[in-house]
Amino acid sequence: MPLNGKQRRALRAVGHHLEPVVIVGQSGVTEGVLGAITQALNDHELIKVKINEGPGTRQEAATSLAEGTGSELVQLLGRTVLLFKKREEDSEYDGL
């Protein structure tokens, strides 16, 4: 289910103070990166990812990350991406 504007705004507020947990390197979006992001999403639900210079644009990389992990792209600000994937059980974001 896609997020609406109010939900995105609430997630951006929570995510503002987070540090990037995964960094996408020169190789771009690889299977290893997607695996690390999937694991981080399972653990935290809302994560920041830093995109360094690599093949393609940052918009393409952000879209690939969201599609590859089945998550929602909450925000792309500069080279930092905020991703959200709600857990089925024990979610911290049941109000969304």
C-alpha positions as CSV (number, residue, x, y, z in Angstrom):
1,M,0.0,0.0,0.0
2,P,1.6,3.3,-1.0
3,L,2.1,5.9,1.6
4,N,0.0,9.1,1.6
5,G,1.4,12.6,2.3
6,K,0.6,12.6,6.0
7,Q,2.4,9.3,6.5
8,R,5.4,10.4,4.5
9,R,5.7,13.6,6.6
10,A,5.5,11.6,9.9
11,L,8.2,9.2,8.7
12,R,10.5,12.0,7.5
13,A,10.2,13.6,11.0
14,V,11.2,10.3,12.6
15,G,13.9,9.6,10.0
16,H,15.5,13.0,10.3
17,H,17.7,12.0,13.2
18,L,18.8,8.6,11.8
19,E,22.3,7.9,10.5
20,P,22.8,6.0,7.2
21,V,23.1,2.2,7.9
22,V,24.0,1.1,4.4
23,I,26.3,2.9,1.9
24,V,25.9,2.2,-1.8
25,G,29.4,2.3,-3.4
26,Q,30.9,2.7,-6.8
27,S,29.4,-0.6,-8.1
28,G,25.9,0.8,-7.6
29,V,22.9,-1.3,-6.5
30,T,24.2,-4.9,-6.2
31,E,22.7,-8.1,-4.8
32,G,24.9,-7.6,-1.7
33,V,23.6,-4.1,-1.1
34,L,20.0,-5.2,-1.6
35,G,20.6,-8.0,0.9
36,A,22.0,-5.7,3.5
37,I,19.2,-3.2,3.0
38,T,16.6,-6.0,3.3
39,Q,18.1,-7.1,6.6
40,A,18.3,-3.6,7.9
41,L,14.6,-3.0,7.0
42,N,13.6,-6.2,8.8
43,D,15.5,-5.0,11.9
44,H,14.5,-1.3,11.9
45,E,11.6,-0.7,9.4
46,L,12.8,2.8,8.7
47,I,16.4,3.3,7.5
48,K,18.7,5.8,5.7
49,V,20.9,4.8,2.9
50,K,23.8,6.9,1.5
51,I,24.3,6.7,-2.3
52,N,27.9,7.5,-3.4
53,E,29.0,8.2,-7.0
54,G,28.3,5.2,-9.2
55,P,26.7,4.1,-12.4
56,G,23.3,5.8,-13.1
57,T,21.7,8.7,-11.3
58,R,20.8,8.9,-7.6
59,Q,17.1,8.9,-8.6
60,E,17.6,5.6,-10.5
61,A,19.5,4.1,-7.6
62,A,16.8,5.1,-5.1
63,T,14.1,3.6,-7.3
64,S,16.1,0.4,-7.7
65,L,16.7,0.1,-4.0
66,A,12.9,0.6,-3.2
67,E,11.8,-1.9,-5.9
68,G,14.6,-4.4,-5.1
69,T,13.7,-4.6,-1.4
70,G,9.9,-4.2,-1.7
71,S,10.0,-1.0,0.4
72,E,8.6,2.5,0.1
73,L,10.8,5.4,-0.9
74,V,9.9,8.0,1.7
75,Q,12.4,10.7,0.7
76,L,15.4,11.3,-1.5
77,L,17.4,14.3,-0.3
78,G,20.7,14.9,-1.9
79,R,22.5,11.5,-1.9
80,T,20.5,10.2,1.1
81,V,17.5,7.9,0.7
82,L,14.9,7.2,3.4
83,L,13.3,3.8,3.0
84,F,10.4,2.3,4.9
85,K,9.0,-1.3,5.0
86,K,6.5,-2.1,7.7
87,R,6.8,-5.4,9.5
88,E,3.9,-7.8,9.5
89,E,4.2,-8.4,13.3
90,D,5.5,-6.2,16.1
91,S,5.7,-3.0,14.0
92,E,6.7,0.2,15.7
93,Y,4.5,2.0,13.1
94,D,1.1,0.5,13.6
95,G,-0.5,3.9,13.6
96,L,0.4,4.5,9.9
